[in-house]
Amino acid sequence: MSIAADMPLLTSGLVVGYSGHGLNRPFTAEVGRGGFVALLGANGSGKSTLLRTLAGSQSAVEGFVLVDGKDISAIGMAELARYIAVVTTDRVEADALTVREVVEMGRYPYTGFFGRLDGSDRRVVDEAMAFTGVAPMAARFVASLSDGERQKVMIARALAQDTPLMLLDEPTSFLDVASRIEVLSLLARLARERRKAVVLSTHDVSSALGHASALWLMMPDGEIVATTPAEALASHEAFLIDGGCFSPLDGLFAARGIAFDGARLDYCSADNL
């Protein structure tokens, strides 16, 4: 197996931003097949800008992005859809479509001008719906779905696109706690069992720590730190916030002086704030 085939995403000296103004220090990282990366950072830190740059929809200020060993700046958007599937936080206007029709949209990079699915396309769609658990609702209209169900359908559509890399921008931002955990568990299993490289941005630190195999931390000084959940928890500076702290024992934030599980942790003492 070639390095490119086993490394769906690689960045080198990547700086993202607008009009030549970079939002981060040069960033070099890689995501192999089966890798599940959670991108964490404050609002305005550049998470969405980074994802758009990785998706090829926005040019890099510096550096480059390789997908399966190919520079995305040299790949046309139509062909790029065979390499990268994107799920955004925006609600897709698909209320009048059935679940199956939405998932079938994931096959558009392969179906030609008229969008006709053949037997192999339908098998891919069936497998994507079965894997994500949306097959029983195939005939339901999207308008009838809960937010959690709708997001699983969007993930099924991305899976049907059959790309080595999946990028998701805040996929759980409008979901309740149970649905957030369900979606992140699905994505972790998808990366592991379907050998996809998955990168998502999220503010749900606790769930990300429990599911991701790696973290990209967008720091206030513009550095992007590539690390693991265990390493990040061992260095509490990654999670310090004004007036509060993060407990690595239970994955929760608390305001200064607030107790975790009825007992104040030394970790959250004034010395650590």
HELIX and SHEET records of a PDB file:
HELIX    1   1 ILE A    3  ASP A    6  1                                   4    
HELIX    2   2 LYS A   47  ALA A   55  1                                   9    
HELIX    3   3 ILE A   72  ALA A   74  5                                   3    
HELIX    4   4 MET A   77  LEU A   80  1                                   4    
HELIX    5   5 VAL A   99  GLU A  104  1                                   6    
HELIX    6   6 MET A  105  ARG A  107  5                                   3    
HELIX    7   7 GLY A  119  THR A  132  1                                  14    
HELIX    8   8 ALA A  135  MET A  137  5                                   3    
HELIX    9   9 VAL A  142  SER A  144  5                                   3    
HELIX   10  10 ASP A  147  ALA A  160  1                                  14    
HELIX   11  11 VAL A  177  ARG A  194  1                                  18    
HELIX   12  12 VAL A  205  HIS A  211  1                                   7    
HELIX   13  13 PRO A  229  ALA A  234  1                                   6    
HELIX   14  14 HIS A  236  PHE A  239  5                                   4    
HELIX   15  15 ASP A  266  CYS A  268  5                                   3    
HELIX   16  16 ALA A  270  ASN A  272  5                                   3    
SHEET    1   A 4 PHE A  27  VAL A  31  0                                        
SHEET    2   A 4 LEU A   9  VAL A  15 -1                                        
SHEET    3   A 4 GLU A  62  VAL A  67 -1                                        
SHEET    4   A 4 LYS A  70  ASP A  71 -1                                        
SHEET    1   B 2 GLY A  17  TYR A  18  0                                        
SHEET    2   B 2 HIS A  21  GLY A  22 -1                                        
SHEET    1   C 6 ILE A  84  VAL A  87  0                                        
SHEET    2   C 6 LEU A 165  ASP A 169  1                                        
SHEET    3   C 6 ALA A 197  SER A 201  1                                        
SHEET    4   C 6 PHE A  36  GLY A  41  1                                        
SHEET    5   C 6 ALA A 214  MET A 218  1                                        
SHEET    6   C 6 ILE A 224  THR A 227 -1                                        
SHEET    1   D 2 GLY A 244  SER A 247  0                                        
SHEET    2   D 2 LEU A 252  ALA A 255 -1                                        
END                                                                             
